[in-house]
Amino acid sequence: MRKASVEPVRLGWLVERRLNLWVWCESCSHHKVVAAAPLYKKYGDAPLSAVKHKFRCAPCGGREIFLRPDWHGAGWTRGVVSKHDKLPE
Ligand SMILES: [Zn+2]
């Protein structure tokens, strides 16, 4: 069994880094990018695991939603960023 070494990402964390939220529907693979700031205003500093329950897929109505930071849209091309990495300035 692998250890859970990744801390849950929170909305405030995304807003601080000007990252958007990448939303994926597990049922039909529909996906889009949404801004994190309005969600932060609405839900506060909630972890993504809690926020994902607020989403529903528009095309298929599915609620199996997967969220992650939109690294590529923000120009973070390394793909994998650990919590120990320094932030790009
Ligand atoms: Zn869907």
PDB file of the backbone (N, CA, C, O) and the ligand in Angstrom, with CONECT records:
HET     ZN  A 101       1
ATOM      1  N   MET A   1       0.840  -1.203   0.000  1.00  0.00           N
ATOM      2  CA  MET A   1       0.000   0.000   0.000  1.00  0.00           C
ATOM      3  C   MET A   1       0.873   1.250   0.000  1.00  0.00           C
ATOM      4  O   MET A   1       1.843   1.355   0.751  1.00  0.00           O
ATOM      5  N   ARG A   2       0.507   2.178  -0.849  1.00  0.00           N
ATOM      6  CA  ARG A   2       1.287   3.410  -0.908  1.00  0.00           C
ATOM      7  C   ARG A   2       0.873   4.353   0.219  1.00  0.00           C
ATOM      8  O   ARG A   2      -0.279   4.377   0.652  1.00  0.00           O
ATOM      9  N   LYS A   3       1.838   5.114   0.667  1.00  0.00           N
ATOM     10  CA  LYS A   3       1.523   6.106   1.688  1.00  0.00           C
ATOM     11  C   LYS A   3       0.882   7.320   1.038  1.00  0.00           C
ATOM     12  O   LYS A   3       1.244   7.710  -0.072  1.00  0.00           O
ATOM     13  N   ALA A   4      -0.047   7.894   1.724  1.00  0.00           N
ATOM     14  CA  ALA A   4      -0.662   9.134   1.237  1.00  0.00           C
ATOM     15  C   ALA A   4       0.237  10.296   1.611  1.00  0.00           C
ATOM     16  O   ALA A   4       0.206  10.793   2.737  1.00  0.00           O
ATOM     17  N   SER A   5       1.032  10.715   0.656  1.00  0.00           N
ATOM     18  CA  SER A   5       2.025  11.737   0.973  1.00  0.00           C
ATOM     19  C   SER A   5       1.631  13.108   0.435  1.00  0.00           C
ATOM     20  O   SER A   5       2.308  14.101   0.701  1.00  0.00           O
ATOM     21  N   VAL A   6       0.543  13.162  -0.315  1.00  0.00           N
ATOM     22  CA  VAL A   6       0.147  14.434  -0.919  1.00  0.00           C
ATOM     23  C   VAL A   6      -0.926  15.098  -0.064  1.00  0.00           C
ATOM     24  O   VAL A   6      -1.953  14.495   0.249  1.00  0.00           O
ATOM     25  N   GLU A   7      -0.675  16.323   0.300  1.00  0.00           N
ATOM     26  CA  GLU A   7      -1.672  17.061   1.066  1.00  0.00           C
ATOM     27  C   GLU A   7      -2.818  17.470   0.156  1.00  0.00           C
ATOM     28  O   GLU A   7      -2.616  17.712  -1.034  1.00  0.00           O
ATOM     29  N   PRO A   8      -4.013  17.547   0.709  1.00  0.00           N
ATOM     30  CA  PRO A   8      -5.130  17.981  -0.118  1.00  0.00           C
ATOM     31  C   PRO A   8      -4.945  19.426  -0.577  1.00  0.00           C
ATOM     32  O   PRO A   8      -4.567  20.296   0.208  1.00  0.00           O
ATOM     33  N   VAL A   9      -5.211  19.661  -1.831  1.00  0.00           N
ATOM     34  CA  VAL A   9      -5.121  21.015  -2.369  1.00  0.00           C
ATOM     35  C   VAL A   9      -6.378  21.781  -1.969  1.00  0.00           C
ATOM     36  O   VAL A   9      -7.493  21.267  -2.053  1.00  0.00           O
ATOM     37  N   ARG A  10      -6.174  23.003  -1.539  1.00  0.00           N
ATOM     38  CA  ARG A  10      -7.303  23.842  -1.135  1.00  0.00           C
ATOM     39  C   ARG A  10      -7.489  24.994  -2.099  1.00  0.00           C
ATOM     40  O   ARG A  10      -6.570  25.360  -2.832  1.00  0.00           O
ATOM     41  N   LEU A  11      -8.682  25.564  -2.095  1.00  0.00           N
ATOM     42  CA  LEU A  11      -8.987  26.680  -2.996  1.00  0.00           C
ATOM     43  C   LEU A  11      -8.064  27.868  -2.750  1.00  0.00           C
ATOM     44  O   LEU A  11      -7.608  28.517  -3.692  1.00  0.00           O
ATOM     45  N   GLY A  12      -7.794  28.146  -1.480  1.00  0.00           N
ATOM     46  CA  GLY A  12      -6.920  29.276  -1.154  1.00  0.00           C
ATOM     47  C   GLY A  12      -5.521  29.095  -1.715  1.00  0.00           C
ATOM     48  O   GLY A  12      -4.853  30.045  -2.122  1.00  0.00           O
ATOM     49  N   TRP A  13      -5.106  27.830  -1.720  1.00  0.00           N
ATOM     50  CA  TRP A  13      -3.784  27.488  -2.269  1.00  0.00           C
ATOM     51  C   TRP A  13      -3.724  27.825  -3.750  1.00  0.00           C
ATOM     52  O   TRP A  13      -2.728  28.361  -4.235  1.00  0.00           O
ATOM     53  N   LEU A  14      -4.811  27.503  -4.473  1.00  0.00           N
ATOM     54  CA  LEU A  14      -4.875  27.798  -5.903  1.00  0.00           C
ATOM     55  C   LEU A  14      -4.891  29.299  -6.158  1.00  0.00           C
ATOM     56  O   LEU A  14      -4.193  29.804  -7.038  1.00  0.00           O
ATOM     57  N   VAL A  15      -5.697  29.997  -5.377  1.00  0.00           N
ATOM     58  CA  VAL A  15      -5.832  31.445  -5.579  1.00  0.00           C
ATOM     59  C   VAL A  15      -4.501  32.145  -5.335  1.00  0.00           C
ATOM     60  O   VAL A  15      -4.119  33.046  -6.081  1.00  0.00           O
ATOM     61  N   GLU A  16      -3.802  31.728  -4.294  1.00  0.00           N
ATOM     62  CA  GLU A  16      -2.498  32.315  -3.991  1.00  0.00           C
ATOM     63  C   GLU A  16      -1.534  32.188  -5.159  1.00  0.00           C
ATOM     64  O   GLU A  16      -0.732  33.085  -5.421  1.00  0.00           O
ATOM     65  N   ARG A  17      -1.623  31.065  -5.855  1.00  0.00           N
ATOM     66  CA  ARG A  17      -0.700  30.810  -6.953  1.00  0.00           C
ATOM     67  C   ARG A  17      -1.288  31.157  -8.311  1.00  0.00           C
ATOM     68  O   ARG A  17      -0.698  30.859  -9.350  1.00  0.00           O
ATOM     69  N   ARG A  18      -2.462  31.794  -8.295  1.00  0.00           N
ATOM     70  CA  ARG A  18      -3.141  32.194  -9.535  1.00  0.00           C
ATOM     71  C   ARG A  18      -3.360  31.000 -10.466  1.00  0.00           C
ATOM     72  O   ARG A  18      -3.226  31.109 -11.685  1.00  0.00           O
ATOM     73  N   LEU A  19      -3.692  29.885  -9.873  1.00  0.00           N
ATOM     74  CA  LEU A  19      -3.982  28.698 -10.668  1.00  0.00           C
ATOM     75  C   LEU A  19      -5.488  28.551 -10.827  1.00  0.00           C
ATOM     76  O   LEU A  19      -6.259  28.856  -9.917  1.00  0.00           O
ATOM     77  N   ASN A  20      -5.891  28.079 -11.998  1.00  0.00           N
ATOM     78  CA  ASN A  20      -7.295  27.759 -12.205  1.00  0.00           C
ATOM     79  C   ASN A  20      -7.537  26.300 -11.855  1.00  0.00           C
ATOM     80  O   ASN A  20      -6.614  25.548 -11.543  1.00  0.00           O
ATOM     81  N   LEU A  21      -8.778  25.936 -11.916  1.00  0.00           N
ATOM     82  CA  LEU A  21      -9.163  24.588 -11.555  1.00  0.00           C
ATOM     83  C   LEU A  21      -9.554  23.838 -12.822  1.00  0.00           C
ATOM     84  O   LEU A  21     -10.335  24.323 -13.641  1.00  0.00           O
ATOM     85  N   TRP A  22      -9.000  22.661 -12.956  1.00  0.00           N
ATOM     86  CA  TRP A  22      -9.265  21.834 -14.119  1.00  0.00           C
ATOM     87  C   TRP A  22     -10.291  20.781 -13.696  1.00  0.00           C
ATOM     88  O   TRP A  22     -10.041  19.983 -12.792  1.00  0.00           O
ATOM     89  N   VAL A  23     -11.438  20.790 -14.357  1.00  0.00           N
ATOM     90  CA  VAL A  23     -12.564  19.953 -13.941  1.00  0.00           C
ATOM     91  C   VAL A  23     -12.813  18.876 -14.985  1.00  0.00           C
ATOM     92  O   VAL A  23     -12.982  19.158 -16.172  1.00  0.00           O
ATOM     93  N   TRP A  24     -12.830  17.639 -14.514  1.00  0.00           N
ATOM     94  CA  TRP A  24     -12.963  16.503 -15.431  1.00  0.00           C
ATOM     95  C   TRP A  24     -14.140  15.637 -15.011  1.00  0.00           C
ATOM     96  O   TRP A  24     -14.298  15.327 -13.830  1.00  0.00           O
ATOM     97  N   CYS A  25     -14.966  15.246 -15.975  1.00  0.00           N
ATOM     98  CA  CYS A  25     -16.061  14.329 -15.686  1.00  0.00           C
ATOM     99  C   CYS A  25     -15.598  12.901 -15.947  1.00  0.00           C
ATOM    100  O   CYS A  25     -15.187  12.568 -17.059  1.00  0.00           O
ATOM    101  N   GLU A  26     -15.666  12.061 -14.922  1.00  0.00           N
ATOM    102  CA  GLU A  26     -15.206  10.674 -15.046  1.00  0.00           C
ATOM    103  C   GLU A  26     -16.111   9.863 -15.963  1.00  0.00           C
ATOM    104  O   GLU A  26     -15.682   8.860 -16.534  1.00  0.00           O
ATOM    105  N   SER A  27     -17.361  10.291 -16.105  1.00  0.00           N
ATOM    106  CA  SER A  27     -18.326   9.514 -16.878  1.00  0.00           C
ATOM    107  C   SER A  27     -18.173   9.710 -18.380  1.00  0.00           C
ATOM    108  O   SER A  27     -18.188   8.739 -19.137  1.00  0.00           O
ATOM    109  N   CYS A  28     -18.025  10.960 -18.816  1.00  0.00           N
ATOM    110  CA  CYS A  28     -18.023  11.216 -20.259  1.00  0.00           C
ATOM    111  C   CYS A  28     -16.771  11.934 -20.729  1.00  0.00           C
ATOM    112  O   CYS A  28     -16.662  12.269 -21.908  1.00  0.00           O
ATOM    113  N   SER A  29     -15.814  12.181 -19.820  1.00  0.00           N
ATOM    114  CA  SER A  29     -14.547  12.831 -20.166  1.00  0.00           C
ATOM    115  C   SER A  29     -14.694  14.280 -20.585  1.00  0.00           C
ATOM    116  O   SER A  29     -13.747  14.874 -21.102  1.00  0.00           O
ATOM    117  N   HIS A  30     -15.879  14.864 -20.366  1.00  0.00           N
ATOM    118  CA  HIS A  30     -16.026  16.293 -20.585  1.00  0.00           C
ATOM    119  C   HIS A  30     -15.140  17.016 -19.581  1.00  0.00           C
ATOM    120  O   HIS A  30     -15.057  16.618 -18.419  1.00  0.00           O
ATOM    121  N   HIS A  31     -14.482  18.071 -20.029  1.00  0.00           N
ATOM    122  CA  HIS A  31     -13.642  18.801 -19.081  1.00  0.00           C
ATOM    123  C   HIS A  31     -13.572  20.267 -19.436  1.00  0.00           C
ATOM    124  O   HIS A  31     -13.781  20.660 -20.583  1.00  0.00           O
ATOM    125  N   LYS A  32     -13.280  21.054 -18.453  1.00  0.00           N
ATOM    126  CA  LYS A  32     -13.105  22.478 -18.678  1.00  0.00           C
ATOM    127  C   LYS A  32     -12.287  23.062 -17.546  1.00  0.00           C
ATOM    128  O   LYS A  32     -12.042  22.415 -16.528  1.00  0.00           O
ATOM    129  N   VAL A  33     -11.871  24.301 -17.748  1.00  0.00           N
ATOM    130  CA  VAL A  33     -11.089  25.002 -16.738  1.00  0.00           C
ATOM    131  C   VAL A  33     -11.956  26.101 -16.136  1.00  0.00           C
ATOM    132  O   VAL A  33     -12.558  26.892 -16.862  1.00  0.00           O
ATOM    133  N   VAL A  34     -12.016  26.146 -14.829  1.00  0.00           N
ATOM    134  CA  VAL A  34     -12.783  27.195 -14.164  1.00  0.00           C
ATOM    135  C   VAL A  34     -11.857  28.000 -13.256  1.00  0.00           C
ATOM    136  O   VAL A  34     -10.873  27.475 -12.733  1.00  0.00           O
ATOM    137  N   ALA A  35     -12.175  29.248 -13.081  1.00  0.00           N
ATOM    138  CA  ALA A  35     -11.366  30.118 -12.223  1.00  0.00           C
ATOM    139  C   ALA A  35     -11.569  29.728 -10.769  1.00  0.00           C
ATOM    140  O   ALA A  35     -12.686  29.433 -10.344  1.00  0.00           O
ATOM    141  N   ALA A  36     -10.479  29.730 -10.008  1.00  0.00           N
ATOM    142  CA  ALA A  36     -10.551  29.325  -8.605  1.00  0.00           C
ATOM    143  C   ALA A  36     -11.065  30.454  -7.710  1.00  0.00           C
ATOM    144  O   ALA A  36     -11.702  30.199  -6.688  1.00  0.00           O
ATOM    145  N   ALA A  37     -10.789  31.694  -8.094  1.00  0.00           N
ATOM    146  CA  ALA A  37     -11.104  32.829  -7.213  1.00  0.00           C
ATOM    147  C   ALA A  37     -12.596  32.932  -6.856  1.00  0.00           C
ATOM    148  O   ALA A  37     -12.924  33.106  -5.682  1.00  0.00           O
ATOM    149  N   PRO A  38     -13.504  32.828  -7.834  1.00  0.00           N
ATOM    150  CA  PRO A  38     -14.932  32.910  -7.474  1.00  0.00           C
ATOM    151  C   PRO A  38     -15.373  31.770  -6.558  1.00  0.00           C
ATOM    152  O   PRO A  38     -16.244  31.950  -5.708  1.00  0.00           O
ATOM    153  N   LEU A  39     -14.767  30.602  -6.738  1.00  0.00           N
ATOM    154  CA  LEU A  39     -15.098  29.463  -5.882  1.00  0.00           C
ATOM    155  C   LEU A  39     -14.590  29.704  -4.461  1.00  0.00           C
ATOM    156  O   LEU A  39     -15.230  29.332  -3.477  1.00  0.00           O
ATOM    157  N   TYR A  40     -13.441  30.325  -4.390  1.00  0.00           N
ATOM    158  CA  TYR A  40     -12.856  30.642  -3.089  1.00  0.00           C
ATOM    159  C   TYR A  40     -13.755  31.620  -2.336  1.00  0.00           C
ATOM    160  O   TYR A  40     -13.965  31.490  -1.130  1.00  0.00           O
ATOM    161  N   LYS A  41     -14.278  32.597  -3.067  1.00  0.00           N
ATOM    162  CA  LYS A  41     -15.192  33.564  -2.454  1.00  0.00           C
ATOM    163  C   LYS A  41     -16.451  32.880  -1.951  1.00  0.00           C
ATOM    164  O   LYS A  41     -17.000  33.234  -0.907  1.00  0.00           O
ATOM    165  N   LYS A  42     -16.890  31.902  -2.708  1.00  0.00           N
ATOM    166  CA  LYS A  42     -18.152  31.242  -2.408  1.00  0.00           C
ATOM    167  C   LYS A  42     -18.022  30.205  -1.293  1.00  0.00           C
ATOM    168  O   LYS A  42     -18.859  30.135  -0.393  1.00  0.00           O
ATOM    169  N   TYR A  43     -16.964  29.406  -1.368  1.00  0.00           N
ATOM    170  CA  TYR A  43     -16.863  28.266  -0.448  1.00  0.00           C
ATOM    171  C   TYR A  43     -15.772  28.415   0.599  1.00  0.00           C
ATOM    172  O   TYR A  43     -15.655  27.583   1.499  1.00  0.00           O
ATOM    173  N   GLY A  44     -14.971  29.474   0.486  1.00  0.00           N
ATOM    174  CA  GLY A  44     -13.873  29.633   1.436  1.00  0.00           C
ATOM    175  C   GLY A  44     -12.713  28.710   1.086  1.00  0.00           C
ATOM    176  O   GLY A  44     -12.620  28.200  -0.031  1.00  0.00           O
ATOM    177  N   ASP A  45     -11.847  28.508   2.043  1.00  0.00           N
ATOM    178  CA  ASP A  45     -10.638  27.730   1.800  1.00  0.00           C
ATOM    179  C   ASP A  45     -10.922  26.234   1.947  1.00  0.00           C
ATOM    180  O   ASP A  45     -10.393  25.566   2.836  1.00  0.00           O
ATOM    181  N   ALA A  46     -11.753  25.740   1.068  1.00  0.00           N
ATOM    182  CA  ALA A  46     -12.163  24.333   1.141  1.00  0.00           C
ATOM    183  C   ALA A  46     -11.216  23.466   0.329  1.00  0.00           C
ATOM    184  O   ALA A  46     -10.694  23.914  -0.692  1.00  0.00           O
ATOM    185  N   PRO A  47     -10.980  22.217   0.768  1.00  0.00           N
ATOM    186  CA  PRO A  47     -10.169  21.308  -0.042  1.00  0.00           C
ATOM    187  C   PRO A  47     -10.926  20.901  -1.303  1.00  0.00           C
ATOM    188  O   PRO A  47     -12.157  20.887  -1.324  1.00  0.00           O
ATOM    189  N   LEU A  48     -10.180  20.572  -2.344  1.00  0.00           N
ATOM    190  CA  LEU A  48     -10.823  20.207  -3.607  1.00  0.00           C
ATOM    191  C   LEU A  48     -11.733  18.998  -3.442  1.00  0.00           C
ATOM    192  O   LEU A  48     -12.739  18.869  -4.140  1.00  0.00           O
ATOM    193  N   SER A  49     -11.376  18.115  -2.517  1.00  0.00           N
ATOM    194  CA  SER A  49     -12.183  16.914  -2.316  1.00  0.00           C
ATOM    195  C   SER A  49     -13.590  17.278  -1.835  1.00  0.00           C
ATOM    196  O   SER A  49     -14.536  16.518  -2.038  1.00  0.00           O
ATOM    197  N   ALA A  50     -13.721  18.438  -1.201  1.00  0.00           N
ATOM    198  CA  ALA A  50     -15.048  18.879  -0.759  1.00  0.00           C
ATOM    199  C   ALA A  50     -15.752  19.663  -1.856  1.00  0.00           C
ATOM    200  O   ALA A  50     -16.967  19.561  -2.024  1.00  0.00           O
ATOM    201  N   VAL A  51     -14.977  20.447  -2.602  1.00  0.00           N
ATOM    202  CA  VAL A  51     -15.563  21.305  -3.625  1.00  0.00           C
ATOM    203  C   VAL A  51     -16.117  20.503  -4.794  1.00  0.00           C
ATOM    204  O   VAL A  51     -17.075  20.917  -5.448  1.00  0.00           O
ATOM    205  N   LYS A  52     -15.507  19.357  -5.048  1.00  0.00           N
ATOM    206  CA  LYS A  52     -15.926  18.601  -6.234  1.00  0.00           C
ATOM    207  C   LYS A  52     -17.388  18.158  -6.148  1.00  0.00           C
ATOM    208  O   LYS A  52     -18.028  17.899  -7.166  1.00  0.00           O
ATOM    209  N   HIS A  53     -17.901  18.077  -4.930  1.00  0.00           N
ATOM    210  CA  HIS A  53     -19.304  17.688  -4.788  1.00  0.00           C
ATOM    211  C   HIS A  53     -20.248  18.798  -5.247  1.00  0.00           C
ATOM    212  O   HIS A  53     -21.446  18.571  -5.415  1.00  0.00           O
ATOM    213  N   LYS A  54     -19.707  19.992  -5.448  1.00  0.00           N
ATOM    214  CA  LYS A  54     -20.523  21.118  -5.885  1.00  0.00           C
ATOM    215  C   LYS A  54     -20.708  21.107  -7.397  1.00  0.00           C
ATOM    216  O   LYS A  54     -21.562  21.810  -7.935  1.00  0.00           O
ATOM    217  N   PHE A  55     -19.902  20.303  -8.069  1.00  0.00           N
ATOM    218  CA  PHE A  55     -19.941  20.307  -9.527  1.00  0.00           C
ATOM    219  C   PHE A  55     -20.843  19.205 -10.063  1.00  0.00           C
ATOM    220  O   PHE A  55     -20.996  18.143  -9.460  1.00  0.00           O
ATOM    221  N   ARG A  56     -21.434  19.496 -11.213  1.00  0.00           N
ATOM    222  CA  ARG A  56     -22.138  18.469 -11.941  1.00  0.00           C
ATOM    223  C   ARG A  56     -21.849  18.689 -13.414  1.00  0.00           C
ATOM    224  O   ARG A  56     -21.807  19.823 -13.890  1.00  0.00           O
ATOM    225  N   CYS A  57     -21.651  17.592 -14.128  1.00  0.00           N
ATOM    226  CA  CYS A  57     -21.300  17.686 -15.540  1.00  0.00           C
ATOM    227  C   CYS A  57     -22.492  18.179 -16.349  1.00  0.00           C
ATOM    228  O   CYS A  57     -23.587  17.623 -16.262  1.00  0.00           O
ATOM    229  N   ALA A  58     -22.268  19.235 -17.144  1.00  0.00           N
ATOM    230  CA  ALA A  58     -23.356  19.801 -17.940  1.00  0.00           C
ATOM    231  C   ALA A  58     -23.844  18.848 -19.032  1.00  0.00           C
ATOM    232  O   ALA A  58     -25.052  18.646 -19.157  1.00  0.00           O
ATOM    233  N   PRO A  59     -22.950  18.254 -19.828  1.00  0.00           N
ATOM    234  CA  PRO A  59     -23.424  17.374 -20.920  1.00  0.00           C
ATOM    235  C   PRO A  59     -24.124  16.099 -20.432  1.00  0.00           C
ATOM    236  O   PRO A  59     -25.148  15.719 -21.000  1.00  0.00           O
ATOM    237  N   CYS A  60     -23.607  15.436 -19.409  1.00  0.00           N
ATOM    238  CA  CYS A  60     -24.153  14.119 -19.060  1.00  0.00           C
ATOM    239  C   CYS A  60     -24.813  14.080 -17.681  1.00  0.00           C
ATOM    240  O   CYS A  60     -25.417  13.074 -17.311  1.00  0.00           O
ATOM    241  N   GLY A  61     -24.698  15.168 -16.924  1.00  0.00           N
ATOM    242  CA  GLY A  61     -25.317  15.190 -15.599  1.00  0.00           C
ATOM    243  C   GLY A  61     -24.576  14.374 -14.562  1.00  0.00           C
ATOM    244  O   GLY A  61     -25.048  14.208 -13.438  1.00  0.00           O
ATOM    245  N   GLY A  62     -23.409  13.864 -14.941  1.00  0.00           N
ATOM    246  CA  GLY A  62     -22.633  13.025 -14.036  1.00  0.00           C
ATOM    247  C   GLY A  62     -22.097  13.802 -12.844  1.00  0.00           C
ATOM    248  O   GLY A  62     -21.842  15.003 -12.927  1.00  0.00           O
ATOM    249  N   ARG A  63     -21.935  13.105 -11.755  1.00  0.00           N
ATOM    250  CA  ARG A  63     -21.388  13.753 -10.561  1.00  0.00           C
ATOM    251  C   ARG A  63     -20.060  13.132 -10.161  1.00  0.00           C
ATOM    252  O   ARG A  63     -19.540  13.411  -9.080  1.00  0.00           O
ATOM    253  N   GLU A  64     -19.511  12.293 -11.024  1.00  0.00           N
ATOM    254  CA  GLU A  64     -18.181  11.742 -10.772  1.00  0.00           C
ATOM    255  C   GLU A  64     -17.177  12.741 -11.321  1.00  0.00           C
ATOM    256  O   GLU A  64     -16.694  12.606 -12.445  1.00  0.00           O
ATOM    257  N   ILE A  65     -16.872  13.741 -10.511  1.00  0.00           N
ATOM    258  CA  ILE A  65     -16.042  14.842 -10.973  1.00  0.00           C
ATOM    259  C   ILE A  65     -14.643  14.729 -10.378  1.00  0.00           C
ATOM    260  O   ILE A  65     -14.461  14.421  -9.200  1.00  0.00           O
ATOM    261  N   PHE A  66     -13.678  14.986 -11.226  1.00  0.00           N
ATOM    262  CA  PHE A  66     -12.283  14.967 -10.790  1.00  0.00           C
ATOM    263  C   PHE A  66     -11.718  16.375 -10.935  1.00  0.00           C
ATOM    264  O   PHE A  66     -11.871  17.005 -11.981  1.00  0.00           O
ATOM    265  N   LEU A  67     -11.074  16.859  -9.901  1.00  0.00           N
ATOM    266  CA  LEU A  67     -10.516  18.210  -9.928  1.00  0.00           C
ATOM    267  C   LEU A  67      -9.015  18.158  -9.745  1.00  0.00           C
ATOM    268  O   LEU A  67      -8.491  17.356  -8.972  1.00  0.00           O
ATOM    269  N   ARG A  68      -8.334  19.025 -10.469  1.00  0.00           N
ATOM    270  CA  ARG A  68      -6.923  19.206 -10.170  1.00  0.00           C
ATOM    271  C   ARG A  68      -6.504  20.602 -10.612  1.00  0.00           C
ATOM    272  O   ARG A  68      -7.193  21.230 -11.416  1.00  0.00           O
ATOM    273  N   PRO A  69      -5.383  21.091 -10.097  1.00  0.00           N
ATOM    274  CA  PRO A  69      -4.906  22.412 -10.539  1.00  0.00           C
ATOM    275  C   PRO A  69      -4.567  22.388 -12.014  1.00  0.00           C
ATOM    276  O   PRO A  69      -4.077  21.386 -12.534  1.00  0.00           O
ATOM    277  N   ASP A  70      -4.832  23.503 -12.687  1.00  0.00           N
ATOM    278  CA  ASP A  70      -4.564  23.605 -14.115  1.00  0.00           C
ATOM    279  C   ASP A  70      -3.116  24.032 -14.326  1.00  0.00           C
ATOM    280  O   ASP A  70      -2.838  25.177 -14.683  1.00  0.00           O
ATOM    281  N   TRP A  71      -2.204  23.100 -14.101  1.00  0.00           N
ATOM    282  CA  TRP A  71      -0.771  23.414 -14.188  1.00  0.00           C
ATOM    283  C   TRP A  71      -0.404  23.980 -15.541  1.00  0.00           C
ATOM    284  O   TRP A  71       0.289  24.994 -15.625  1.00  0.00           O
ATOM    285  N   HIS A  72      -0.859  23.337 -16.599  1.00  0.00           N
ATOM    286  CA  HIS A  72      -0.407  23.715 -17.936  1.00  0.00           C
ATOM    287  C   HIS A  72      -0.923  25.092 -18.334  1.00  0.00           C
ATOM    288  O   HIS A  72      -0.205  25.884 -18.943  1.00  0.00           O
ATOM    289  N   GLY A  73      -2.173  25.366 -17.982  1.00  0.00           N
ATOM    290  CA  GLY A  73      -2.741  26.668 -18.308  1.00  0.00           C
ATOM    291  C   GLY A  73      -1.996  27.792 -17.616  1.00  0.00           C
ATOM    292  O   GLY A  73      -1.958  28.922 -18.103  1.00  0.00           O
ATOM    293  N   ALA A  74      -1.402  27.471 -16.472  1.00  0.00           N
ATOM    294  CA  ALA A  74      -0.675  28.479 -15.704  1.00  0.00           C
ATOM    295  C   ALA A  74       0.780  28.542 -16.123  1.00  0.00           C
ATOM    296  O   ALA A  74       1.545  29.350 -15.596  1.00  0.00           O
ATOM    297  N   GLY A  75       1.172  27.691 -17.072  1.00  0.00           N
ATOM    298  CA  GLY A  75       2.546  27.705 -17.548  1.00  0.00           C
ATOM    299  C   GLY A  75       3.489  26.877 -16.700  1.00  0.00           C
ATOM    300  O   GLY A  75       4.708  26.977 -16.835  1.00  0.00           O
ATOM    301  N   TRP A  76       2.926  26.061 -15.827  1.00  0.00           N
ATOM    302  CA  TRP A  76       3.762  25.169 -15.005  1.00  0.00           C
ATOM    303  C   TRP A  76       3.959  23.890 -15.790  1.00  0.00           C
ATOM    304  O   TRP A  76       3.222  22.922 -15.600  1.00  0.00           O
ATOM    305  N   THR A  77       4.937  23.877 -16.660  1.00  0.00           N
ATOM    306  CA  THR A  77       5.030  22.804 -17.634  1.00  0.00           C
ATOM    307  C   THR A  77       5.680  21.554 -17.101  1.00  0.00           C
ATOM    308  O   THR A  77       5.786  20.558 -17.815  1.00  0.00           O
ATOM    309  N   ARG A  78       6.118  21.586 -15.859  1.00  0.00           N
ATOM    310  CA  ARG A  78       6.785  20.397 -15.340  1.00  0.00           C
ATOM    311  C   ARG A  78       5.798  19.261 -15.074  1.00  0.00           C
ATOM    312  O   ARG A  78       6.184  18.095 -14.988  1.00  0.00           O
ATOM    313  N   GLY A  79       4.552  19.608 -14.948  1.00  0.00           N
ATOM    314  CA  GLY A  79       3.533  18.568 -14.798  1.00  0.00           C
ATOM    315  C   GLY A  79       3.333  18.142 -13.362  1.00  0.00           C
ATOM    316  O   GLY A  79       2.224  18.208 -12.832  1.00  0.00           O
ATOM    317  N   VAL A  80       4.402  17.709 -12.740  1.00  0.00           N
ATOM    318  CA  VAL A  80       4.290  17.273 -11.352  1.00  0.00           C
ATOM    319  C   VAL A  80       5.007  18.291 -10.471  1.00  0.00           C
ATOM    320  O   VAL A  80       6.188  18.577 -10.666  1.00  0.00           O
ATOM    321  N   VAL A  81       4.293  18.818  -9.525  1.00  0.00           N
ATOM    322  CA  VAL A  81       4.863  19.800  -8.620  1.00  0.00           C
ATOM    323  C   VAL A  81       4.603  19.346  -7.194  1.00  0.00           C
ATOM    324  O   VAL A  81       3.455  19.196  -6.777  1.00  0.00           O
ATOM    325  N   SER A  82       5.644  19.136  -6.477  1.00  0.00           N
ATOM    326  CA  SER A  82       5.464  18.701  -5.089  1.00  0.00           C
ATOM    327  C   SER A  82       5.351  19.914  -4.187  1.00  0.00           C
ATOM    328  O   SER A  82       5.657  21.036  -4.593  1.00  0.00           O
ATOM    329  N   LYS A  83       4.917  19.684  -2.983  1.00  0.00           N
ATOM    330  CA  LYS A  83       4.749  20.799  -2.056  1.00  0.00           C
ATOM    331  C   LYS A  83       6.083  21.380  -1.637  1.00  0.00           C
ATOM    332  O   LYS A  83       6.134  22.442  -1.016  1.00  0.00           O
ATOM    333  N   HIS A  84       7.174  20.686  -1.974  1.00  0.00           N
ATOM    334  CA  HIS A  84       8.487  21.166  -1.599  1.00  0.00           C
ATOM    335  C   HIS A  84       9.100  22.069  -2.672  1.00  0.00           C
ATOM    336  O   HIS A  84      10.099  22.748  -2.431  1.00  0.00           O
ATOM    337  N   ASP A  85       8.499  22.066  -3.835  1.00  0.00           N
ATOM    338  CA  ASP A  85       9.053  22.882  -4.911  1.00  0.00           C
ATOM    339  C   ASP A  85       8.944  24.371  -4.615  1.00  0.00           C
ATOM    340  O   ASP A  85       7.991  24.831  -3.985  1.00  0.00           O
ATOM    341  N   LYS A  86       9.936  25.108  -5.081  1.00  0.00           N
ATOM    342  CA  LYS A  86       9.847  26.551  -4.969  1.00  0.00           C
ATOM    343  C   LYS A  86       8.869  27.066  -6.024  1.00  0.00           C
ATOM    344  O   LYS A  86       8.702  26.469  -7.087  1.00  0.00           O
ATOM    345  N   LEU A  87       8.241  28.168  -5.706  1.00  0.00           N
ATOM    346  CA  LEU A  87       7.275  28.726  -6.639  1.00  0.00           C
ATOM    347  C   LEU A  87       7.992  29.530  -7.720  1.00  0.00           C
ATOM    348  O   LEU A  87       8.970  30.222  -7.438  1.00  0.00           O
ATOM    349  N   PRO A  88       7.507  29.440  -8.949  1.00  0.00           N
ATOM    350  CA  PRO A  88       8.084  30.285 -10.011  1.00  0.00           C
ATOM    351  C   PRO A  88       7.703  31.735  -9.775  1.00  0.00           C
ATOM    352  O   PRO A  88       6.561  32.037  -9.427  1.00  0.00           O
ATOM    353  N   GLU A  89       8.641  32.611  -9.963  1.00  0.00           N
ATOM    354  CA  GLU A  89       8.338  34.034  -9.804  1.00  0.00           C
ATOM    355  C   GLU A  89       8.337  34.717 -11.152  1.00  0.00           C
ATOM    356  O   GLU A  89       8.102  35.923 -11.233  1.00  0.00           O
TER     357      GLU A  89
HETATM  358 ZN    ZN A 101     -20.081  14.064 -18.131  1.00  0.00          ZN2+
END
